[in-house]
Structure formats: C-alpha cells, structure tokens
Amino acid sequence: MSDTTTAWDIRLEGLRLGYGEKVVLEDVTATLPAGRISMILGGSGCGKSTLLRHILGLQRPLSGRVLLGGNDLFALSGIEFRRTRRRMGVLFQDGALLGALTLGDNVALPLKEHTRLPATTIREVVLHTLGLVGLSDFADYYPSQLSGGMRKRAGLARAIVMHPPILLCDEPTSGLDPINAAQMDRLLLDMKAHFPEMTTVVVSHDLQSLRMIADHALVLHDGKAVFSGSYHDLQATRDPYLRDFLDRTPAADNAMRPALSPEVRAALDAWLAR
C-alpha cells in the first residue's frame, strides 16, 4: 500500500466476526465512504466495538475482508500492515491518556514514536493540535487536573496529531453532559472541515450525535448489518426495528411481574409501619 492513497474509504466484504466458537456478526457488507463521517449504531452488545477492533486490525475476521483504500488489511505484508495501522488515529472511549504524562507529552507520543522530528518541531505541532480542540493553554496540565470532556478532547488531539486519513472514535460522547457532548460533536465536524479527505468512523448509540454529525450510518442488530446508507435514507426508513431504534420505542415486555405472597406482604407492611 502506498502512503499516496487518496480515497481512504473502508469496505467491509462478507465479514464474519467472533471469538472462538462464538459468532458475533455475520455477513456484514458495507462501504464507509471516504471523507465522510460514518456512524456504527446498534443496541448494547450488538458488536459495534467488535467491528471497530477488526477495522483497526486488532482482530482477524473469521471470514471476509476489510479493505482500506482498496487494500485488504489482513492480506498486507507485516511492514505494510504496520504502516497502515499508523495511518489510523483512534479516540478511545475514556481518552486513554497516560496519567504520568502531561497533555502535551500525551499528544506528542505518536510523533516521538513514528517520526524523527526535532523536539522543537514536535512541541509546535502539539500546541497547534491542542489548539484545534481548544486546549492550547493546557499542554502542561496532567489528565487528573482536567474534566472528563477535556480529557476526551485531548484524546482527540492525540488521534489527529499525525493527520491520519482514517479516524476511529469509540463512543466519543459517552459519559459527557449535554454541553460537552455537543462540543465533541462540533469538534468532529470541525475536524471533517479541517481534514476534508479524512474518513471518520464513530461507534455510538447517541441519537443526538447521529443527527448532528452523521453523513452515513451502519446499523447492527441481531448479528447482522440491517442498514447501510446515508443518514437521509436512514431517517426515511419504514423498517420496524430501525423506526423503533430511531424513535426510542421500548421493546414490548410481556413478562409477568413477580409478586409477594399476601402473608409476606402483610409482614413487610407491618415492619415498615413501625
């Protein structure tokens, strides 16, 4: 694979994913378009994070292919595989900052690991990147001194410091209050404008973020990809499951509620009345 690849779309072809004998997802075929923000959606435990791990190359699929810019990730040579991995930035769910390092040193890690730039240049790049996420004044702070939203923004800065053509985000608004969640959405849109060729993939079940930032959506349910297409087409769907998901309709619950026997209820009431 050449570093001059321009169209870094992500194509998933007949993916079957799992752990040992347990199959999590089957026959997943979709294209996440280059230069756009794609959201991978679905209920808890549907396989969103598992799919993200395969796109990142941390796990090999049971069958099928993951193509990045037209190249089969798991068919690359060792050198090309590692080079491709370096072309992906990752924003982890909790920011994944190293507590013993300042924000500046955390953001500098990829540059120190993968380039031979002088320290002064690295410092300038780090400050510029922190400025993109509104943290240029906090380079010398430690993660423990900052709020959760600021730590996530610092994690985003580290993810983009190498100007990767692919940005993968795992639940970027999880655990944030509405204002900080909206700020993260705004930052992801800013990154799309600042790096127009960057392909962004966001794993989430945040419907407000979906409405704010998504160009494209991939919805997982019951071990399958039940939708892959534009956000506009998703909003127009009449599929029953997708409508329930988008409208936040709770699943029907016909289970019998357990009841205390009259004797136990009476004894409990007597104690509570004392």
N, C-alpha and C positions, 0 to 999 in steps of 0.2 A: 504494500500500500504506500502510495506517495503522500507526503505531507501537503502536496499541492491540490489534493482533492477539494473540489469546491462545493459539491452538493452532498452535504452530510445528512442525508435522510437516513432513517432507521427502518429497515424492513424485517418483519418477522414472518417466517415462512414455515407453516405447519409445525409450530413448536409444541412439543410435549414436555412438560416440566414436572419435576417431582424430586422426592428424596427417597432413594432406595426403591422399595416396592410401592410407596405412596405417590400416586399421581395427583398433582395439584391443579395443573392446567393442561388442556389437550386441544390440539388442532387450532392453535392461535395463529392467525394470519392477518397481518395489518401493516400499513405503512404510516410512520410518523414523519410528516413532511419536514424538509429542511427549512430552516429559517423561521419556523413557527413554534408556538407553544402548544404542546400536546399534553393533555391530562389523562392519566390512567386512573379510572374510577372503579368503585365497587364497594360492596359491604366489607365489614371486618372479616379477615381470614379468607378472602376470595383469591388471594395470590398476587396482589399488586406488588408487594415488596419482593416476592419471589421472582416475578418477571423483571423487576428492576435489577436484581442481582445478576440475572442472565444477560441483560443488555450491557451491564458493566463488565461482564466476563468473569465474575466471581464463581459462577457455577456453569457447568456444561449441560445443555439440554439433553433429555433422554433421546429425543429425535428432533429434526427440523433445523432451521438455520436462523442466525441473527446476522443480518447484513448491515454494515455501517458504511455509508458512501459506496454501496455496491460490492463491498468486500466481505466475505464470510468470516466473521470474527474468529470462529473456532477452527478455521482451516488455515489461518495465518501461521507463519513460522514464529518461533519463540521471540525473535528480535522484533518482527513486525507486530506481534501481539502486544508486546510491552510498549512499543511506540504508539500503538492505537490507544491503549489504556491511558497513556499520558495525555492524549488528546481529549479526554473526558474530564470535566470538572464535576465534582459531587458535593451537593449540600445535604449533609446528614440531618436526620430528624432533630437531633439535640445540638446541632452545631459541631459537635465532636472536636472542640478546641482542647489543646493541651494546657492544663491548669497552671503548669510551672512556667509557661512562656507568656510574654505579653501578646497583645493582639497583633502588633507589628511583626513579632517573630513567628506567630502562628501563620499569618498570611504569607510571610517570606519563605516558609518551608518548601513549597514546590519549586520556587526559583533557586533555592540553595541546593536542592536535591537534583534538579534536572538541567541546570544551566551553569555556566562559568562566568556569569556577570559579576563585576566588582561590587563590593558591599555598598558603595555609594549609589550605584545604579539601582540595586535591589531596593534600597531604602526609598528611593524616589518613586519607583514603581509601586511599592507597597503603600506609600502615602497617597499616591494618586488613586489606587484601587480602593483604599479605605474611604477616600473622598467620594467615590461613586456610590457608596452605601451610607454616606452621612456620618462616617466615623473617623475622619481625618484627625480630629483632636484627641482621639483615644488610643493612639498607637502604642503608648507606653503603659496602658492600663492592663491589668490581668483579668481573665474571664470572670473570676469571682467578684470583681468590683462592678460588674455590669449586669443589666437586666437580661431576662431571657430573650427579649426581642433584639437587643443589641448583640448578644452572642450569636443569634441566628444570622444577623446581618454581617457579622464578622466571618461566620462560616461561608456566607455567600461570597464575600470578598476573596477568601482563600480559594474558593471554587473557580473564580473567574480570573485570577491573577495571571494565569498563563494564556489568557484569551482562547479558551478551548472552543472548538467547533461544536461540541456537544456538552450540554449542561443537564445533569440529572439531579432532581430535587425530591427528597423523600419527606413528605408531609411538612412542607415549609411553614405552614400556618398553625400546625398542631401545638396546642398549649399556649397560644397567644391570645391576648384580649382583642376585641374587635378592632381597636385603633391600630395596634401593632400588626394584626393580620392584614388589614387594609394597606398598611405601609409596606409589608412584604410583597403583596400583590403589585403595588405600584413599582417597587424596585424591580420585580421580574419583568414588568412591561418596559421599564427604563433600560434594563439590560438587553431586551429584544431590540430596542431602538438604537442602543449604543453599539451592539454587535449584530447587525442585521442578518448575517449569514449563520448565526449560531442556532442550532436545533436544541430546543429546551423540552425536557420531559419532566412532568410534575406528577408524582404519585400523591393522591389526595382523595378524601371524601367530602371536602369542603365545597358545598354547592355555591356559596357566595364567591369563592375564588374561581370556580368554573365560569360563572357569569362574567367575572371581571377580566380574566386573562386568557381563557382558552380559545385557540383557533380550531383545535382538533381534539377529539375525545376517543378514548378506547375504554369501553365498559366491560368489566369482567363479572361473571355471575355463574355459579353452579359449575365451575370448572371449565367454562368456555368464554370466548370473547363474543358477547352478544351485540355489540355495536362498535363500529369503527368508521368515523367520518367527521364531517365538520360540526362545529358547535351549533351552527344554524340548523343542520339536519337533525341533530340530537334534540334540540328544542321542539322541533316539529313532529317528533315521533309519536306514534299511537301504540307502540308496543306496551303491553300491560305492565311488565316489570319495569321498563325504563320510565314509564309515567309515574309509577309508584315511587321509584327512586328519586326522580326529579321533584316530585310534589311532596316528598317526605310522608308518604302514606304508610302508616304502620301495618305490618303483616297481621292478618286475621289470627286471633288467638282464641281457639275454641276449647282450650284445656279447662278441665274442672278445677276450680279453686279449692284448695284444701280447707276443711272446716274443723273446728274444735268440737268435741262432743259436748252436749249440754252440761254434763257433770263438770268437765274440765273448765268450760266457760264460766260456770257459776262459781267455781272455786277461785278462778283467777279474778273475777269481778269482786269477789268478797275481799281478797287480799288488796286489790287496788283501791277499794273504798275505805280502807283503814286510815 
